[in-house]
Amino acid sequence: MNQQATASQKSRAEQETENEANRLREQVDSALLAVAARSPDEIESLHTAADRIERAARDLADALRQLAQQRRTPEGL
């Protein structure tokens, strides 16, 4: 089965949860780059990375809760 066919079988909540998880991964990767970079802007970059990770983590948590709610109800399956 190809990715497009698999994606079409996923619910909107499942797709959104995967998207948010991927976004959080990207933010963590960016933060790791900021940690490795030692530049004069390092402190601001680290604060920015922290803020982005917090937002992405909240968004993922919300998406997971919505997915759990969807799966709790029979019509959500």
C-alpha positions as CSV (number, residue, x, y, z in Angstrom):
1,M,0.0,0.0,0.0
2,N,1.5,3.4,-0.9
3,Q,1.6,6.4,1.4
4,Q,-1.2,8.2,-0.3
5,A,-3.6,5.3,0.1
6,T,-2.5,4.9,3.8
7,A,-3.1,8.6,4.4
8,S,-6.6,8.5,2.9
9,Q,-7.5,5.7,5.4
10,K,-6.5,7.9,8.4
11,S,-9.0,10.1,10.2
12,R,-8.5,13.8,10.3
13,A,-7.5,13.5,13.9
14,E,-4.9,10.9,13.2
15,Q,-3.4,13.0,10.4
16,E,-3.3,16.1,12.6
17,T,-1.7,14.1,15.4
18,E,1.0,12.8,13.0
19,N,1.5,16.3,11.6
20,E,2.0,17.8,15.1
21,A,4.3,15.0,16.1
22,N,6.5,15.7,13.1
23,R,6.4,19.4,13.8
24,L,7.7,18.7,17.3
25,R,10.5,16.5,16.0
26,E,11.5,19.3,13.6
27,Q,11.5,21.8,16.5
28,V,13.7,19.5,18.6
29,D,16.1,19.0,15.7
30,S,16.3,22.8,15.3
31,A,16.9,23.2,19.0
32,L,19.8,20.6,18.9
33,L,21.3,22.7,16.1
34,A,21.0,25.8,18.3
35,V,22.7,24.0,21.1
36,A,25.6,23.0,18.9
37,A,26.0,26.5,17.4
38,R,28.1,28.7,19.6
39,S,27.4,32.2,18.3
40,P,26.8,35.6,19.8
41,D,23.1,35.1,19.2
42,E,23.1,31.7,21.0
43,I,21.1,32.8,24.0
44,E,18.2,34.3,21.9
45,S,18.3,31.2,19.7
46,L,17.9,28.9,22.7
47,H,15.0,31.0,24.1
48,T,13.3,30.9,20.7
49,A,13.8,27.2,20.4
50,A,12.4,26.6,23.8
51,D,9.3,28.7,23.0
52,R,8.8,26.8,19.8
53,I,9.1,23.4,21.4
54,E,6.6,24.4,24.1
55,R,4.1,25.5,21.5
56,A,4.6,22.4,19.4
57,A,4.3,20.1,22.5
58,R,1.1,21.8,23.5
59,D,-0.3,21.4,20.0
60,L,0.7,17.7,19.9
61,A,-0.9,17.2,23.4
62,D,-4.1,18.8,22.1
63,A,-4.1,16.7,19.0
64,L,-3.6,13.5,21.1
65,R,-6.5,14.4,23.3
66,Q,-8.8,15.0,20.3
67,L,-7.7,11.7,18.8
68,A,-8.5,10.0,22.2
69,Q,-11.9,11.6,22.3
70,Q,-12.6,10.5,18.7
71,R,-11.6,7.0,19.4
72,R,-13.7,6.9,22.6
73,T,-16.9,7.4,20.6
74,P,-18.1,4.5,18.3
75,E,-18.8,6.9,15.4
76,G,-15.2,8.2,15.6
77,L,-13.7,4.9,14.4
